[in-house]
Amino acid sequence: MSGEITRNPKLAWREVDGAMVIISPEDSQVHELNEIASLFWKHAEGKTLDQLVERISAEYEVARETARADLEELLAALGEKQLMFVAPEEKG
Amino acid sequence: MHLRKTDGVVHPVEALDGCVPLHISIGSVPLSLFIREEALLEPAMRRYREFAHNSENGFPIVLKKREKQTKESGEFSYLLDDAKIVLRSQGAEFHGVRHEYALDSLLRILLTMVLLPQRGFLLHGATVVRDGRAYIFFGRSGAGKSTVASLSPKGSVLTDEISLIRYSNGCWQAHGTPFWGEFRAAGQNRLVPVAGFYLLKQATEERLEILSVKQALRALLPCVLFFASEKSAHETLLRTLLGLIEEIPCHRLYFRRNAEFWKVIAA
C-alpha cells in the first residue's frame, strides 16, 4: 500500500465540534467519525501510508509496526464504508 | 402561447393555449401552475386557495401527460410512483399527475430544490405559533407531530406534517404550508420567526434536553425532505443546517400525549 490515501470524492462533509459528519449523496447515508478517525480524515488526504507511519511514530513515539497496524486498521474501516481508500499508483 | 422571456432567454415551457395558470406562493416562492385538466384544476384551486398569489411571474410548472424522455444535462428529475418531475432552471414539468395528492408530492420535491440555494428546506415537522414565534416539533412518522398539533389551540398550527423553514429578513422564519397530514386544513400563508426546534420523543414525563450542534445535525438530517443526489446539494444542505443550528436552539422533547409539554418549553 504505497499509493496516496484519498477521500471518496463523491462525499459531502463538514467538521462539527471537531468531528467529521459525512453524507453519501448516493444513498443519503450519514456517517459521523470519532476523534481519531476525524483527524485521519483531515490529515491523511494525499499522503501515503508510509509517510503517515513515519509521522505518527515520530510525533507520538510509538513503534513503526504499531503505528502501521493502527493506521491500516483505521483505513480498512473507512474503506469498508467507502469513505477513504488508497488510490492506485500511477505507472510510468 | 406561454413562452416567456427571462433574462433574455426564452424558457422551454411549451405553449398551453387556453390554459389559465394558477398562481400560488408557498414559502415566498411564487409558482405558476399550468393545469389543463379541469378534473385536476378544481381540486388544486381548492387545496391551495390560502396560497393564491397575484404574481404572474411565478416559477412556471407545466403539467403534462406521462412522456418518455431523455435526460438533458443540467436538469433534475425525480420519479415518484407514476408521476415525474423534470426541473430546469427556467421552469418545471410535472408528468403523469393523476390526482391532487401526486401534485402535492411533486410540489414538495420542487420546493426542496428551489429553496435549497436560498437557505430554505422542508422538514418533517409540525409548526405551532405561540406568542408570535414558531415552535417546530419534528420527527419521523409516528413521532407525535399530529398529536402536538391536535393539542394546540385552533389557528396556531401552520402545519402538522411538513414545516417550511427559510432564512429571510435577517432571521430564520417558519412559513405556513399547504402540506398537511392527519390534521387536514387549508393552511395559513404567513411567516413567523422561529423560536426553537423540538425533536419529539414520546415518554412518561415532560422533559427538555438541549442538543449539541452534532446531536442537532444528527436529529435534523433524517427529517429533512431531500431528493437531490449531487454532492454540491448535500454540501449546501449541511451548510444551511449548521447555520441554523448556530442561531436557533434545538432540543429533544420528551412528552406525554397532553399539552403539559408547553410548561417545560416555557420554563
Interface residues (C-beta under 8 A of the other chain):
Chain A: P9 K10 L11 A12 W13 R14 V16 D17 A19 V21 I23 P25 E26 S28 V30 E32
Chain B: S212 V213 K214 L217 R218 L221 P222 F226 A228 S229 E230 K231 S232 A233 H234 E235 L237 L238 R239 L242
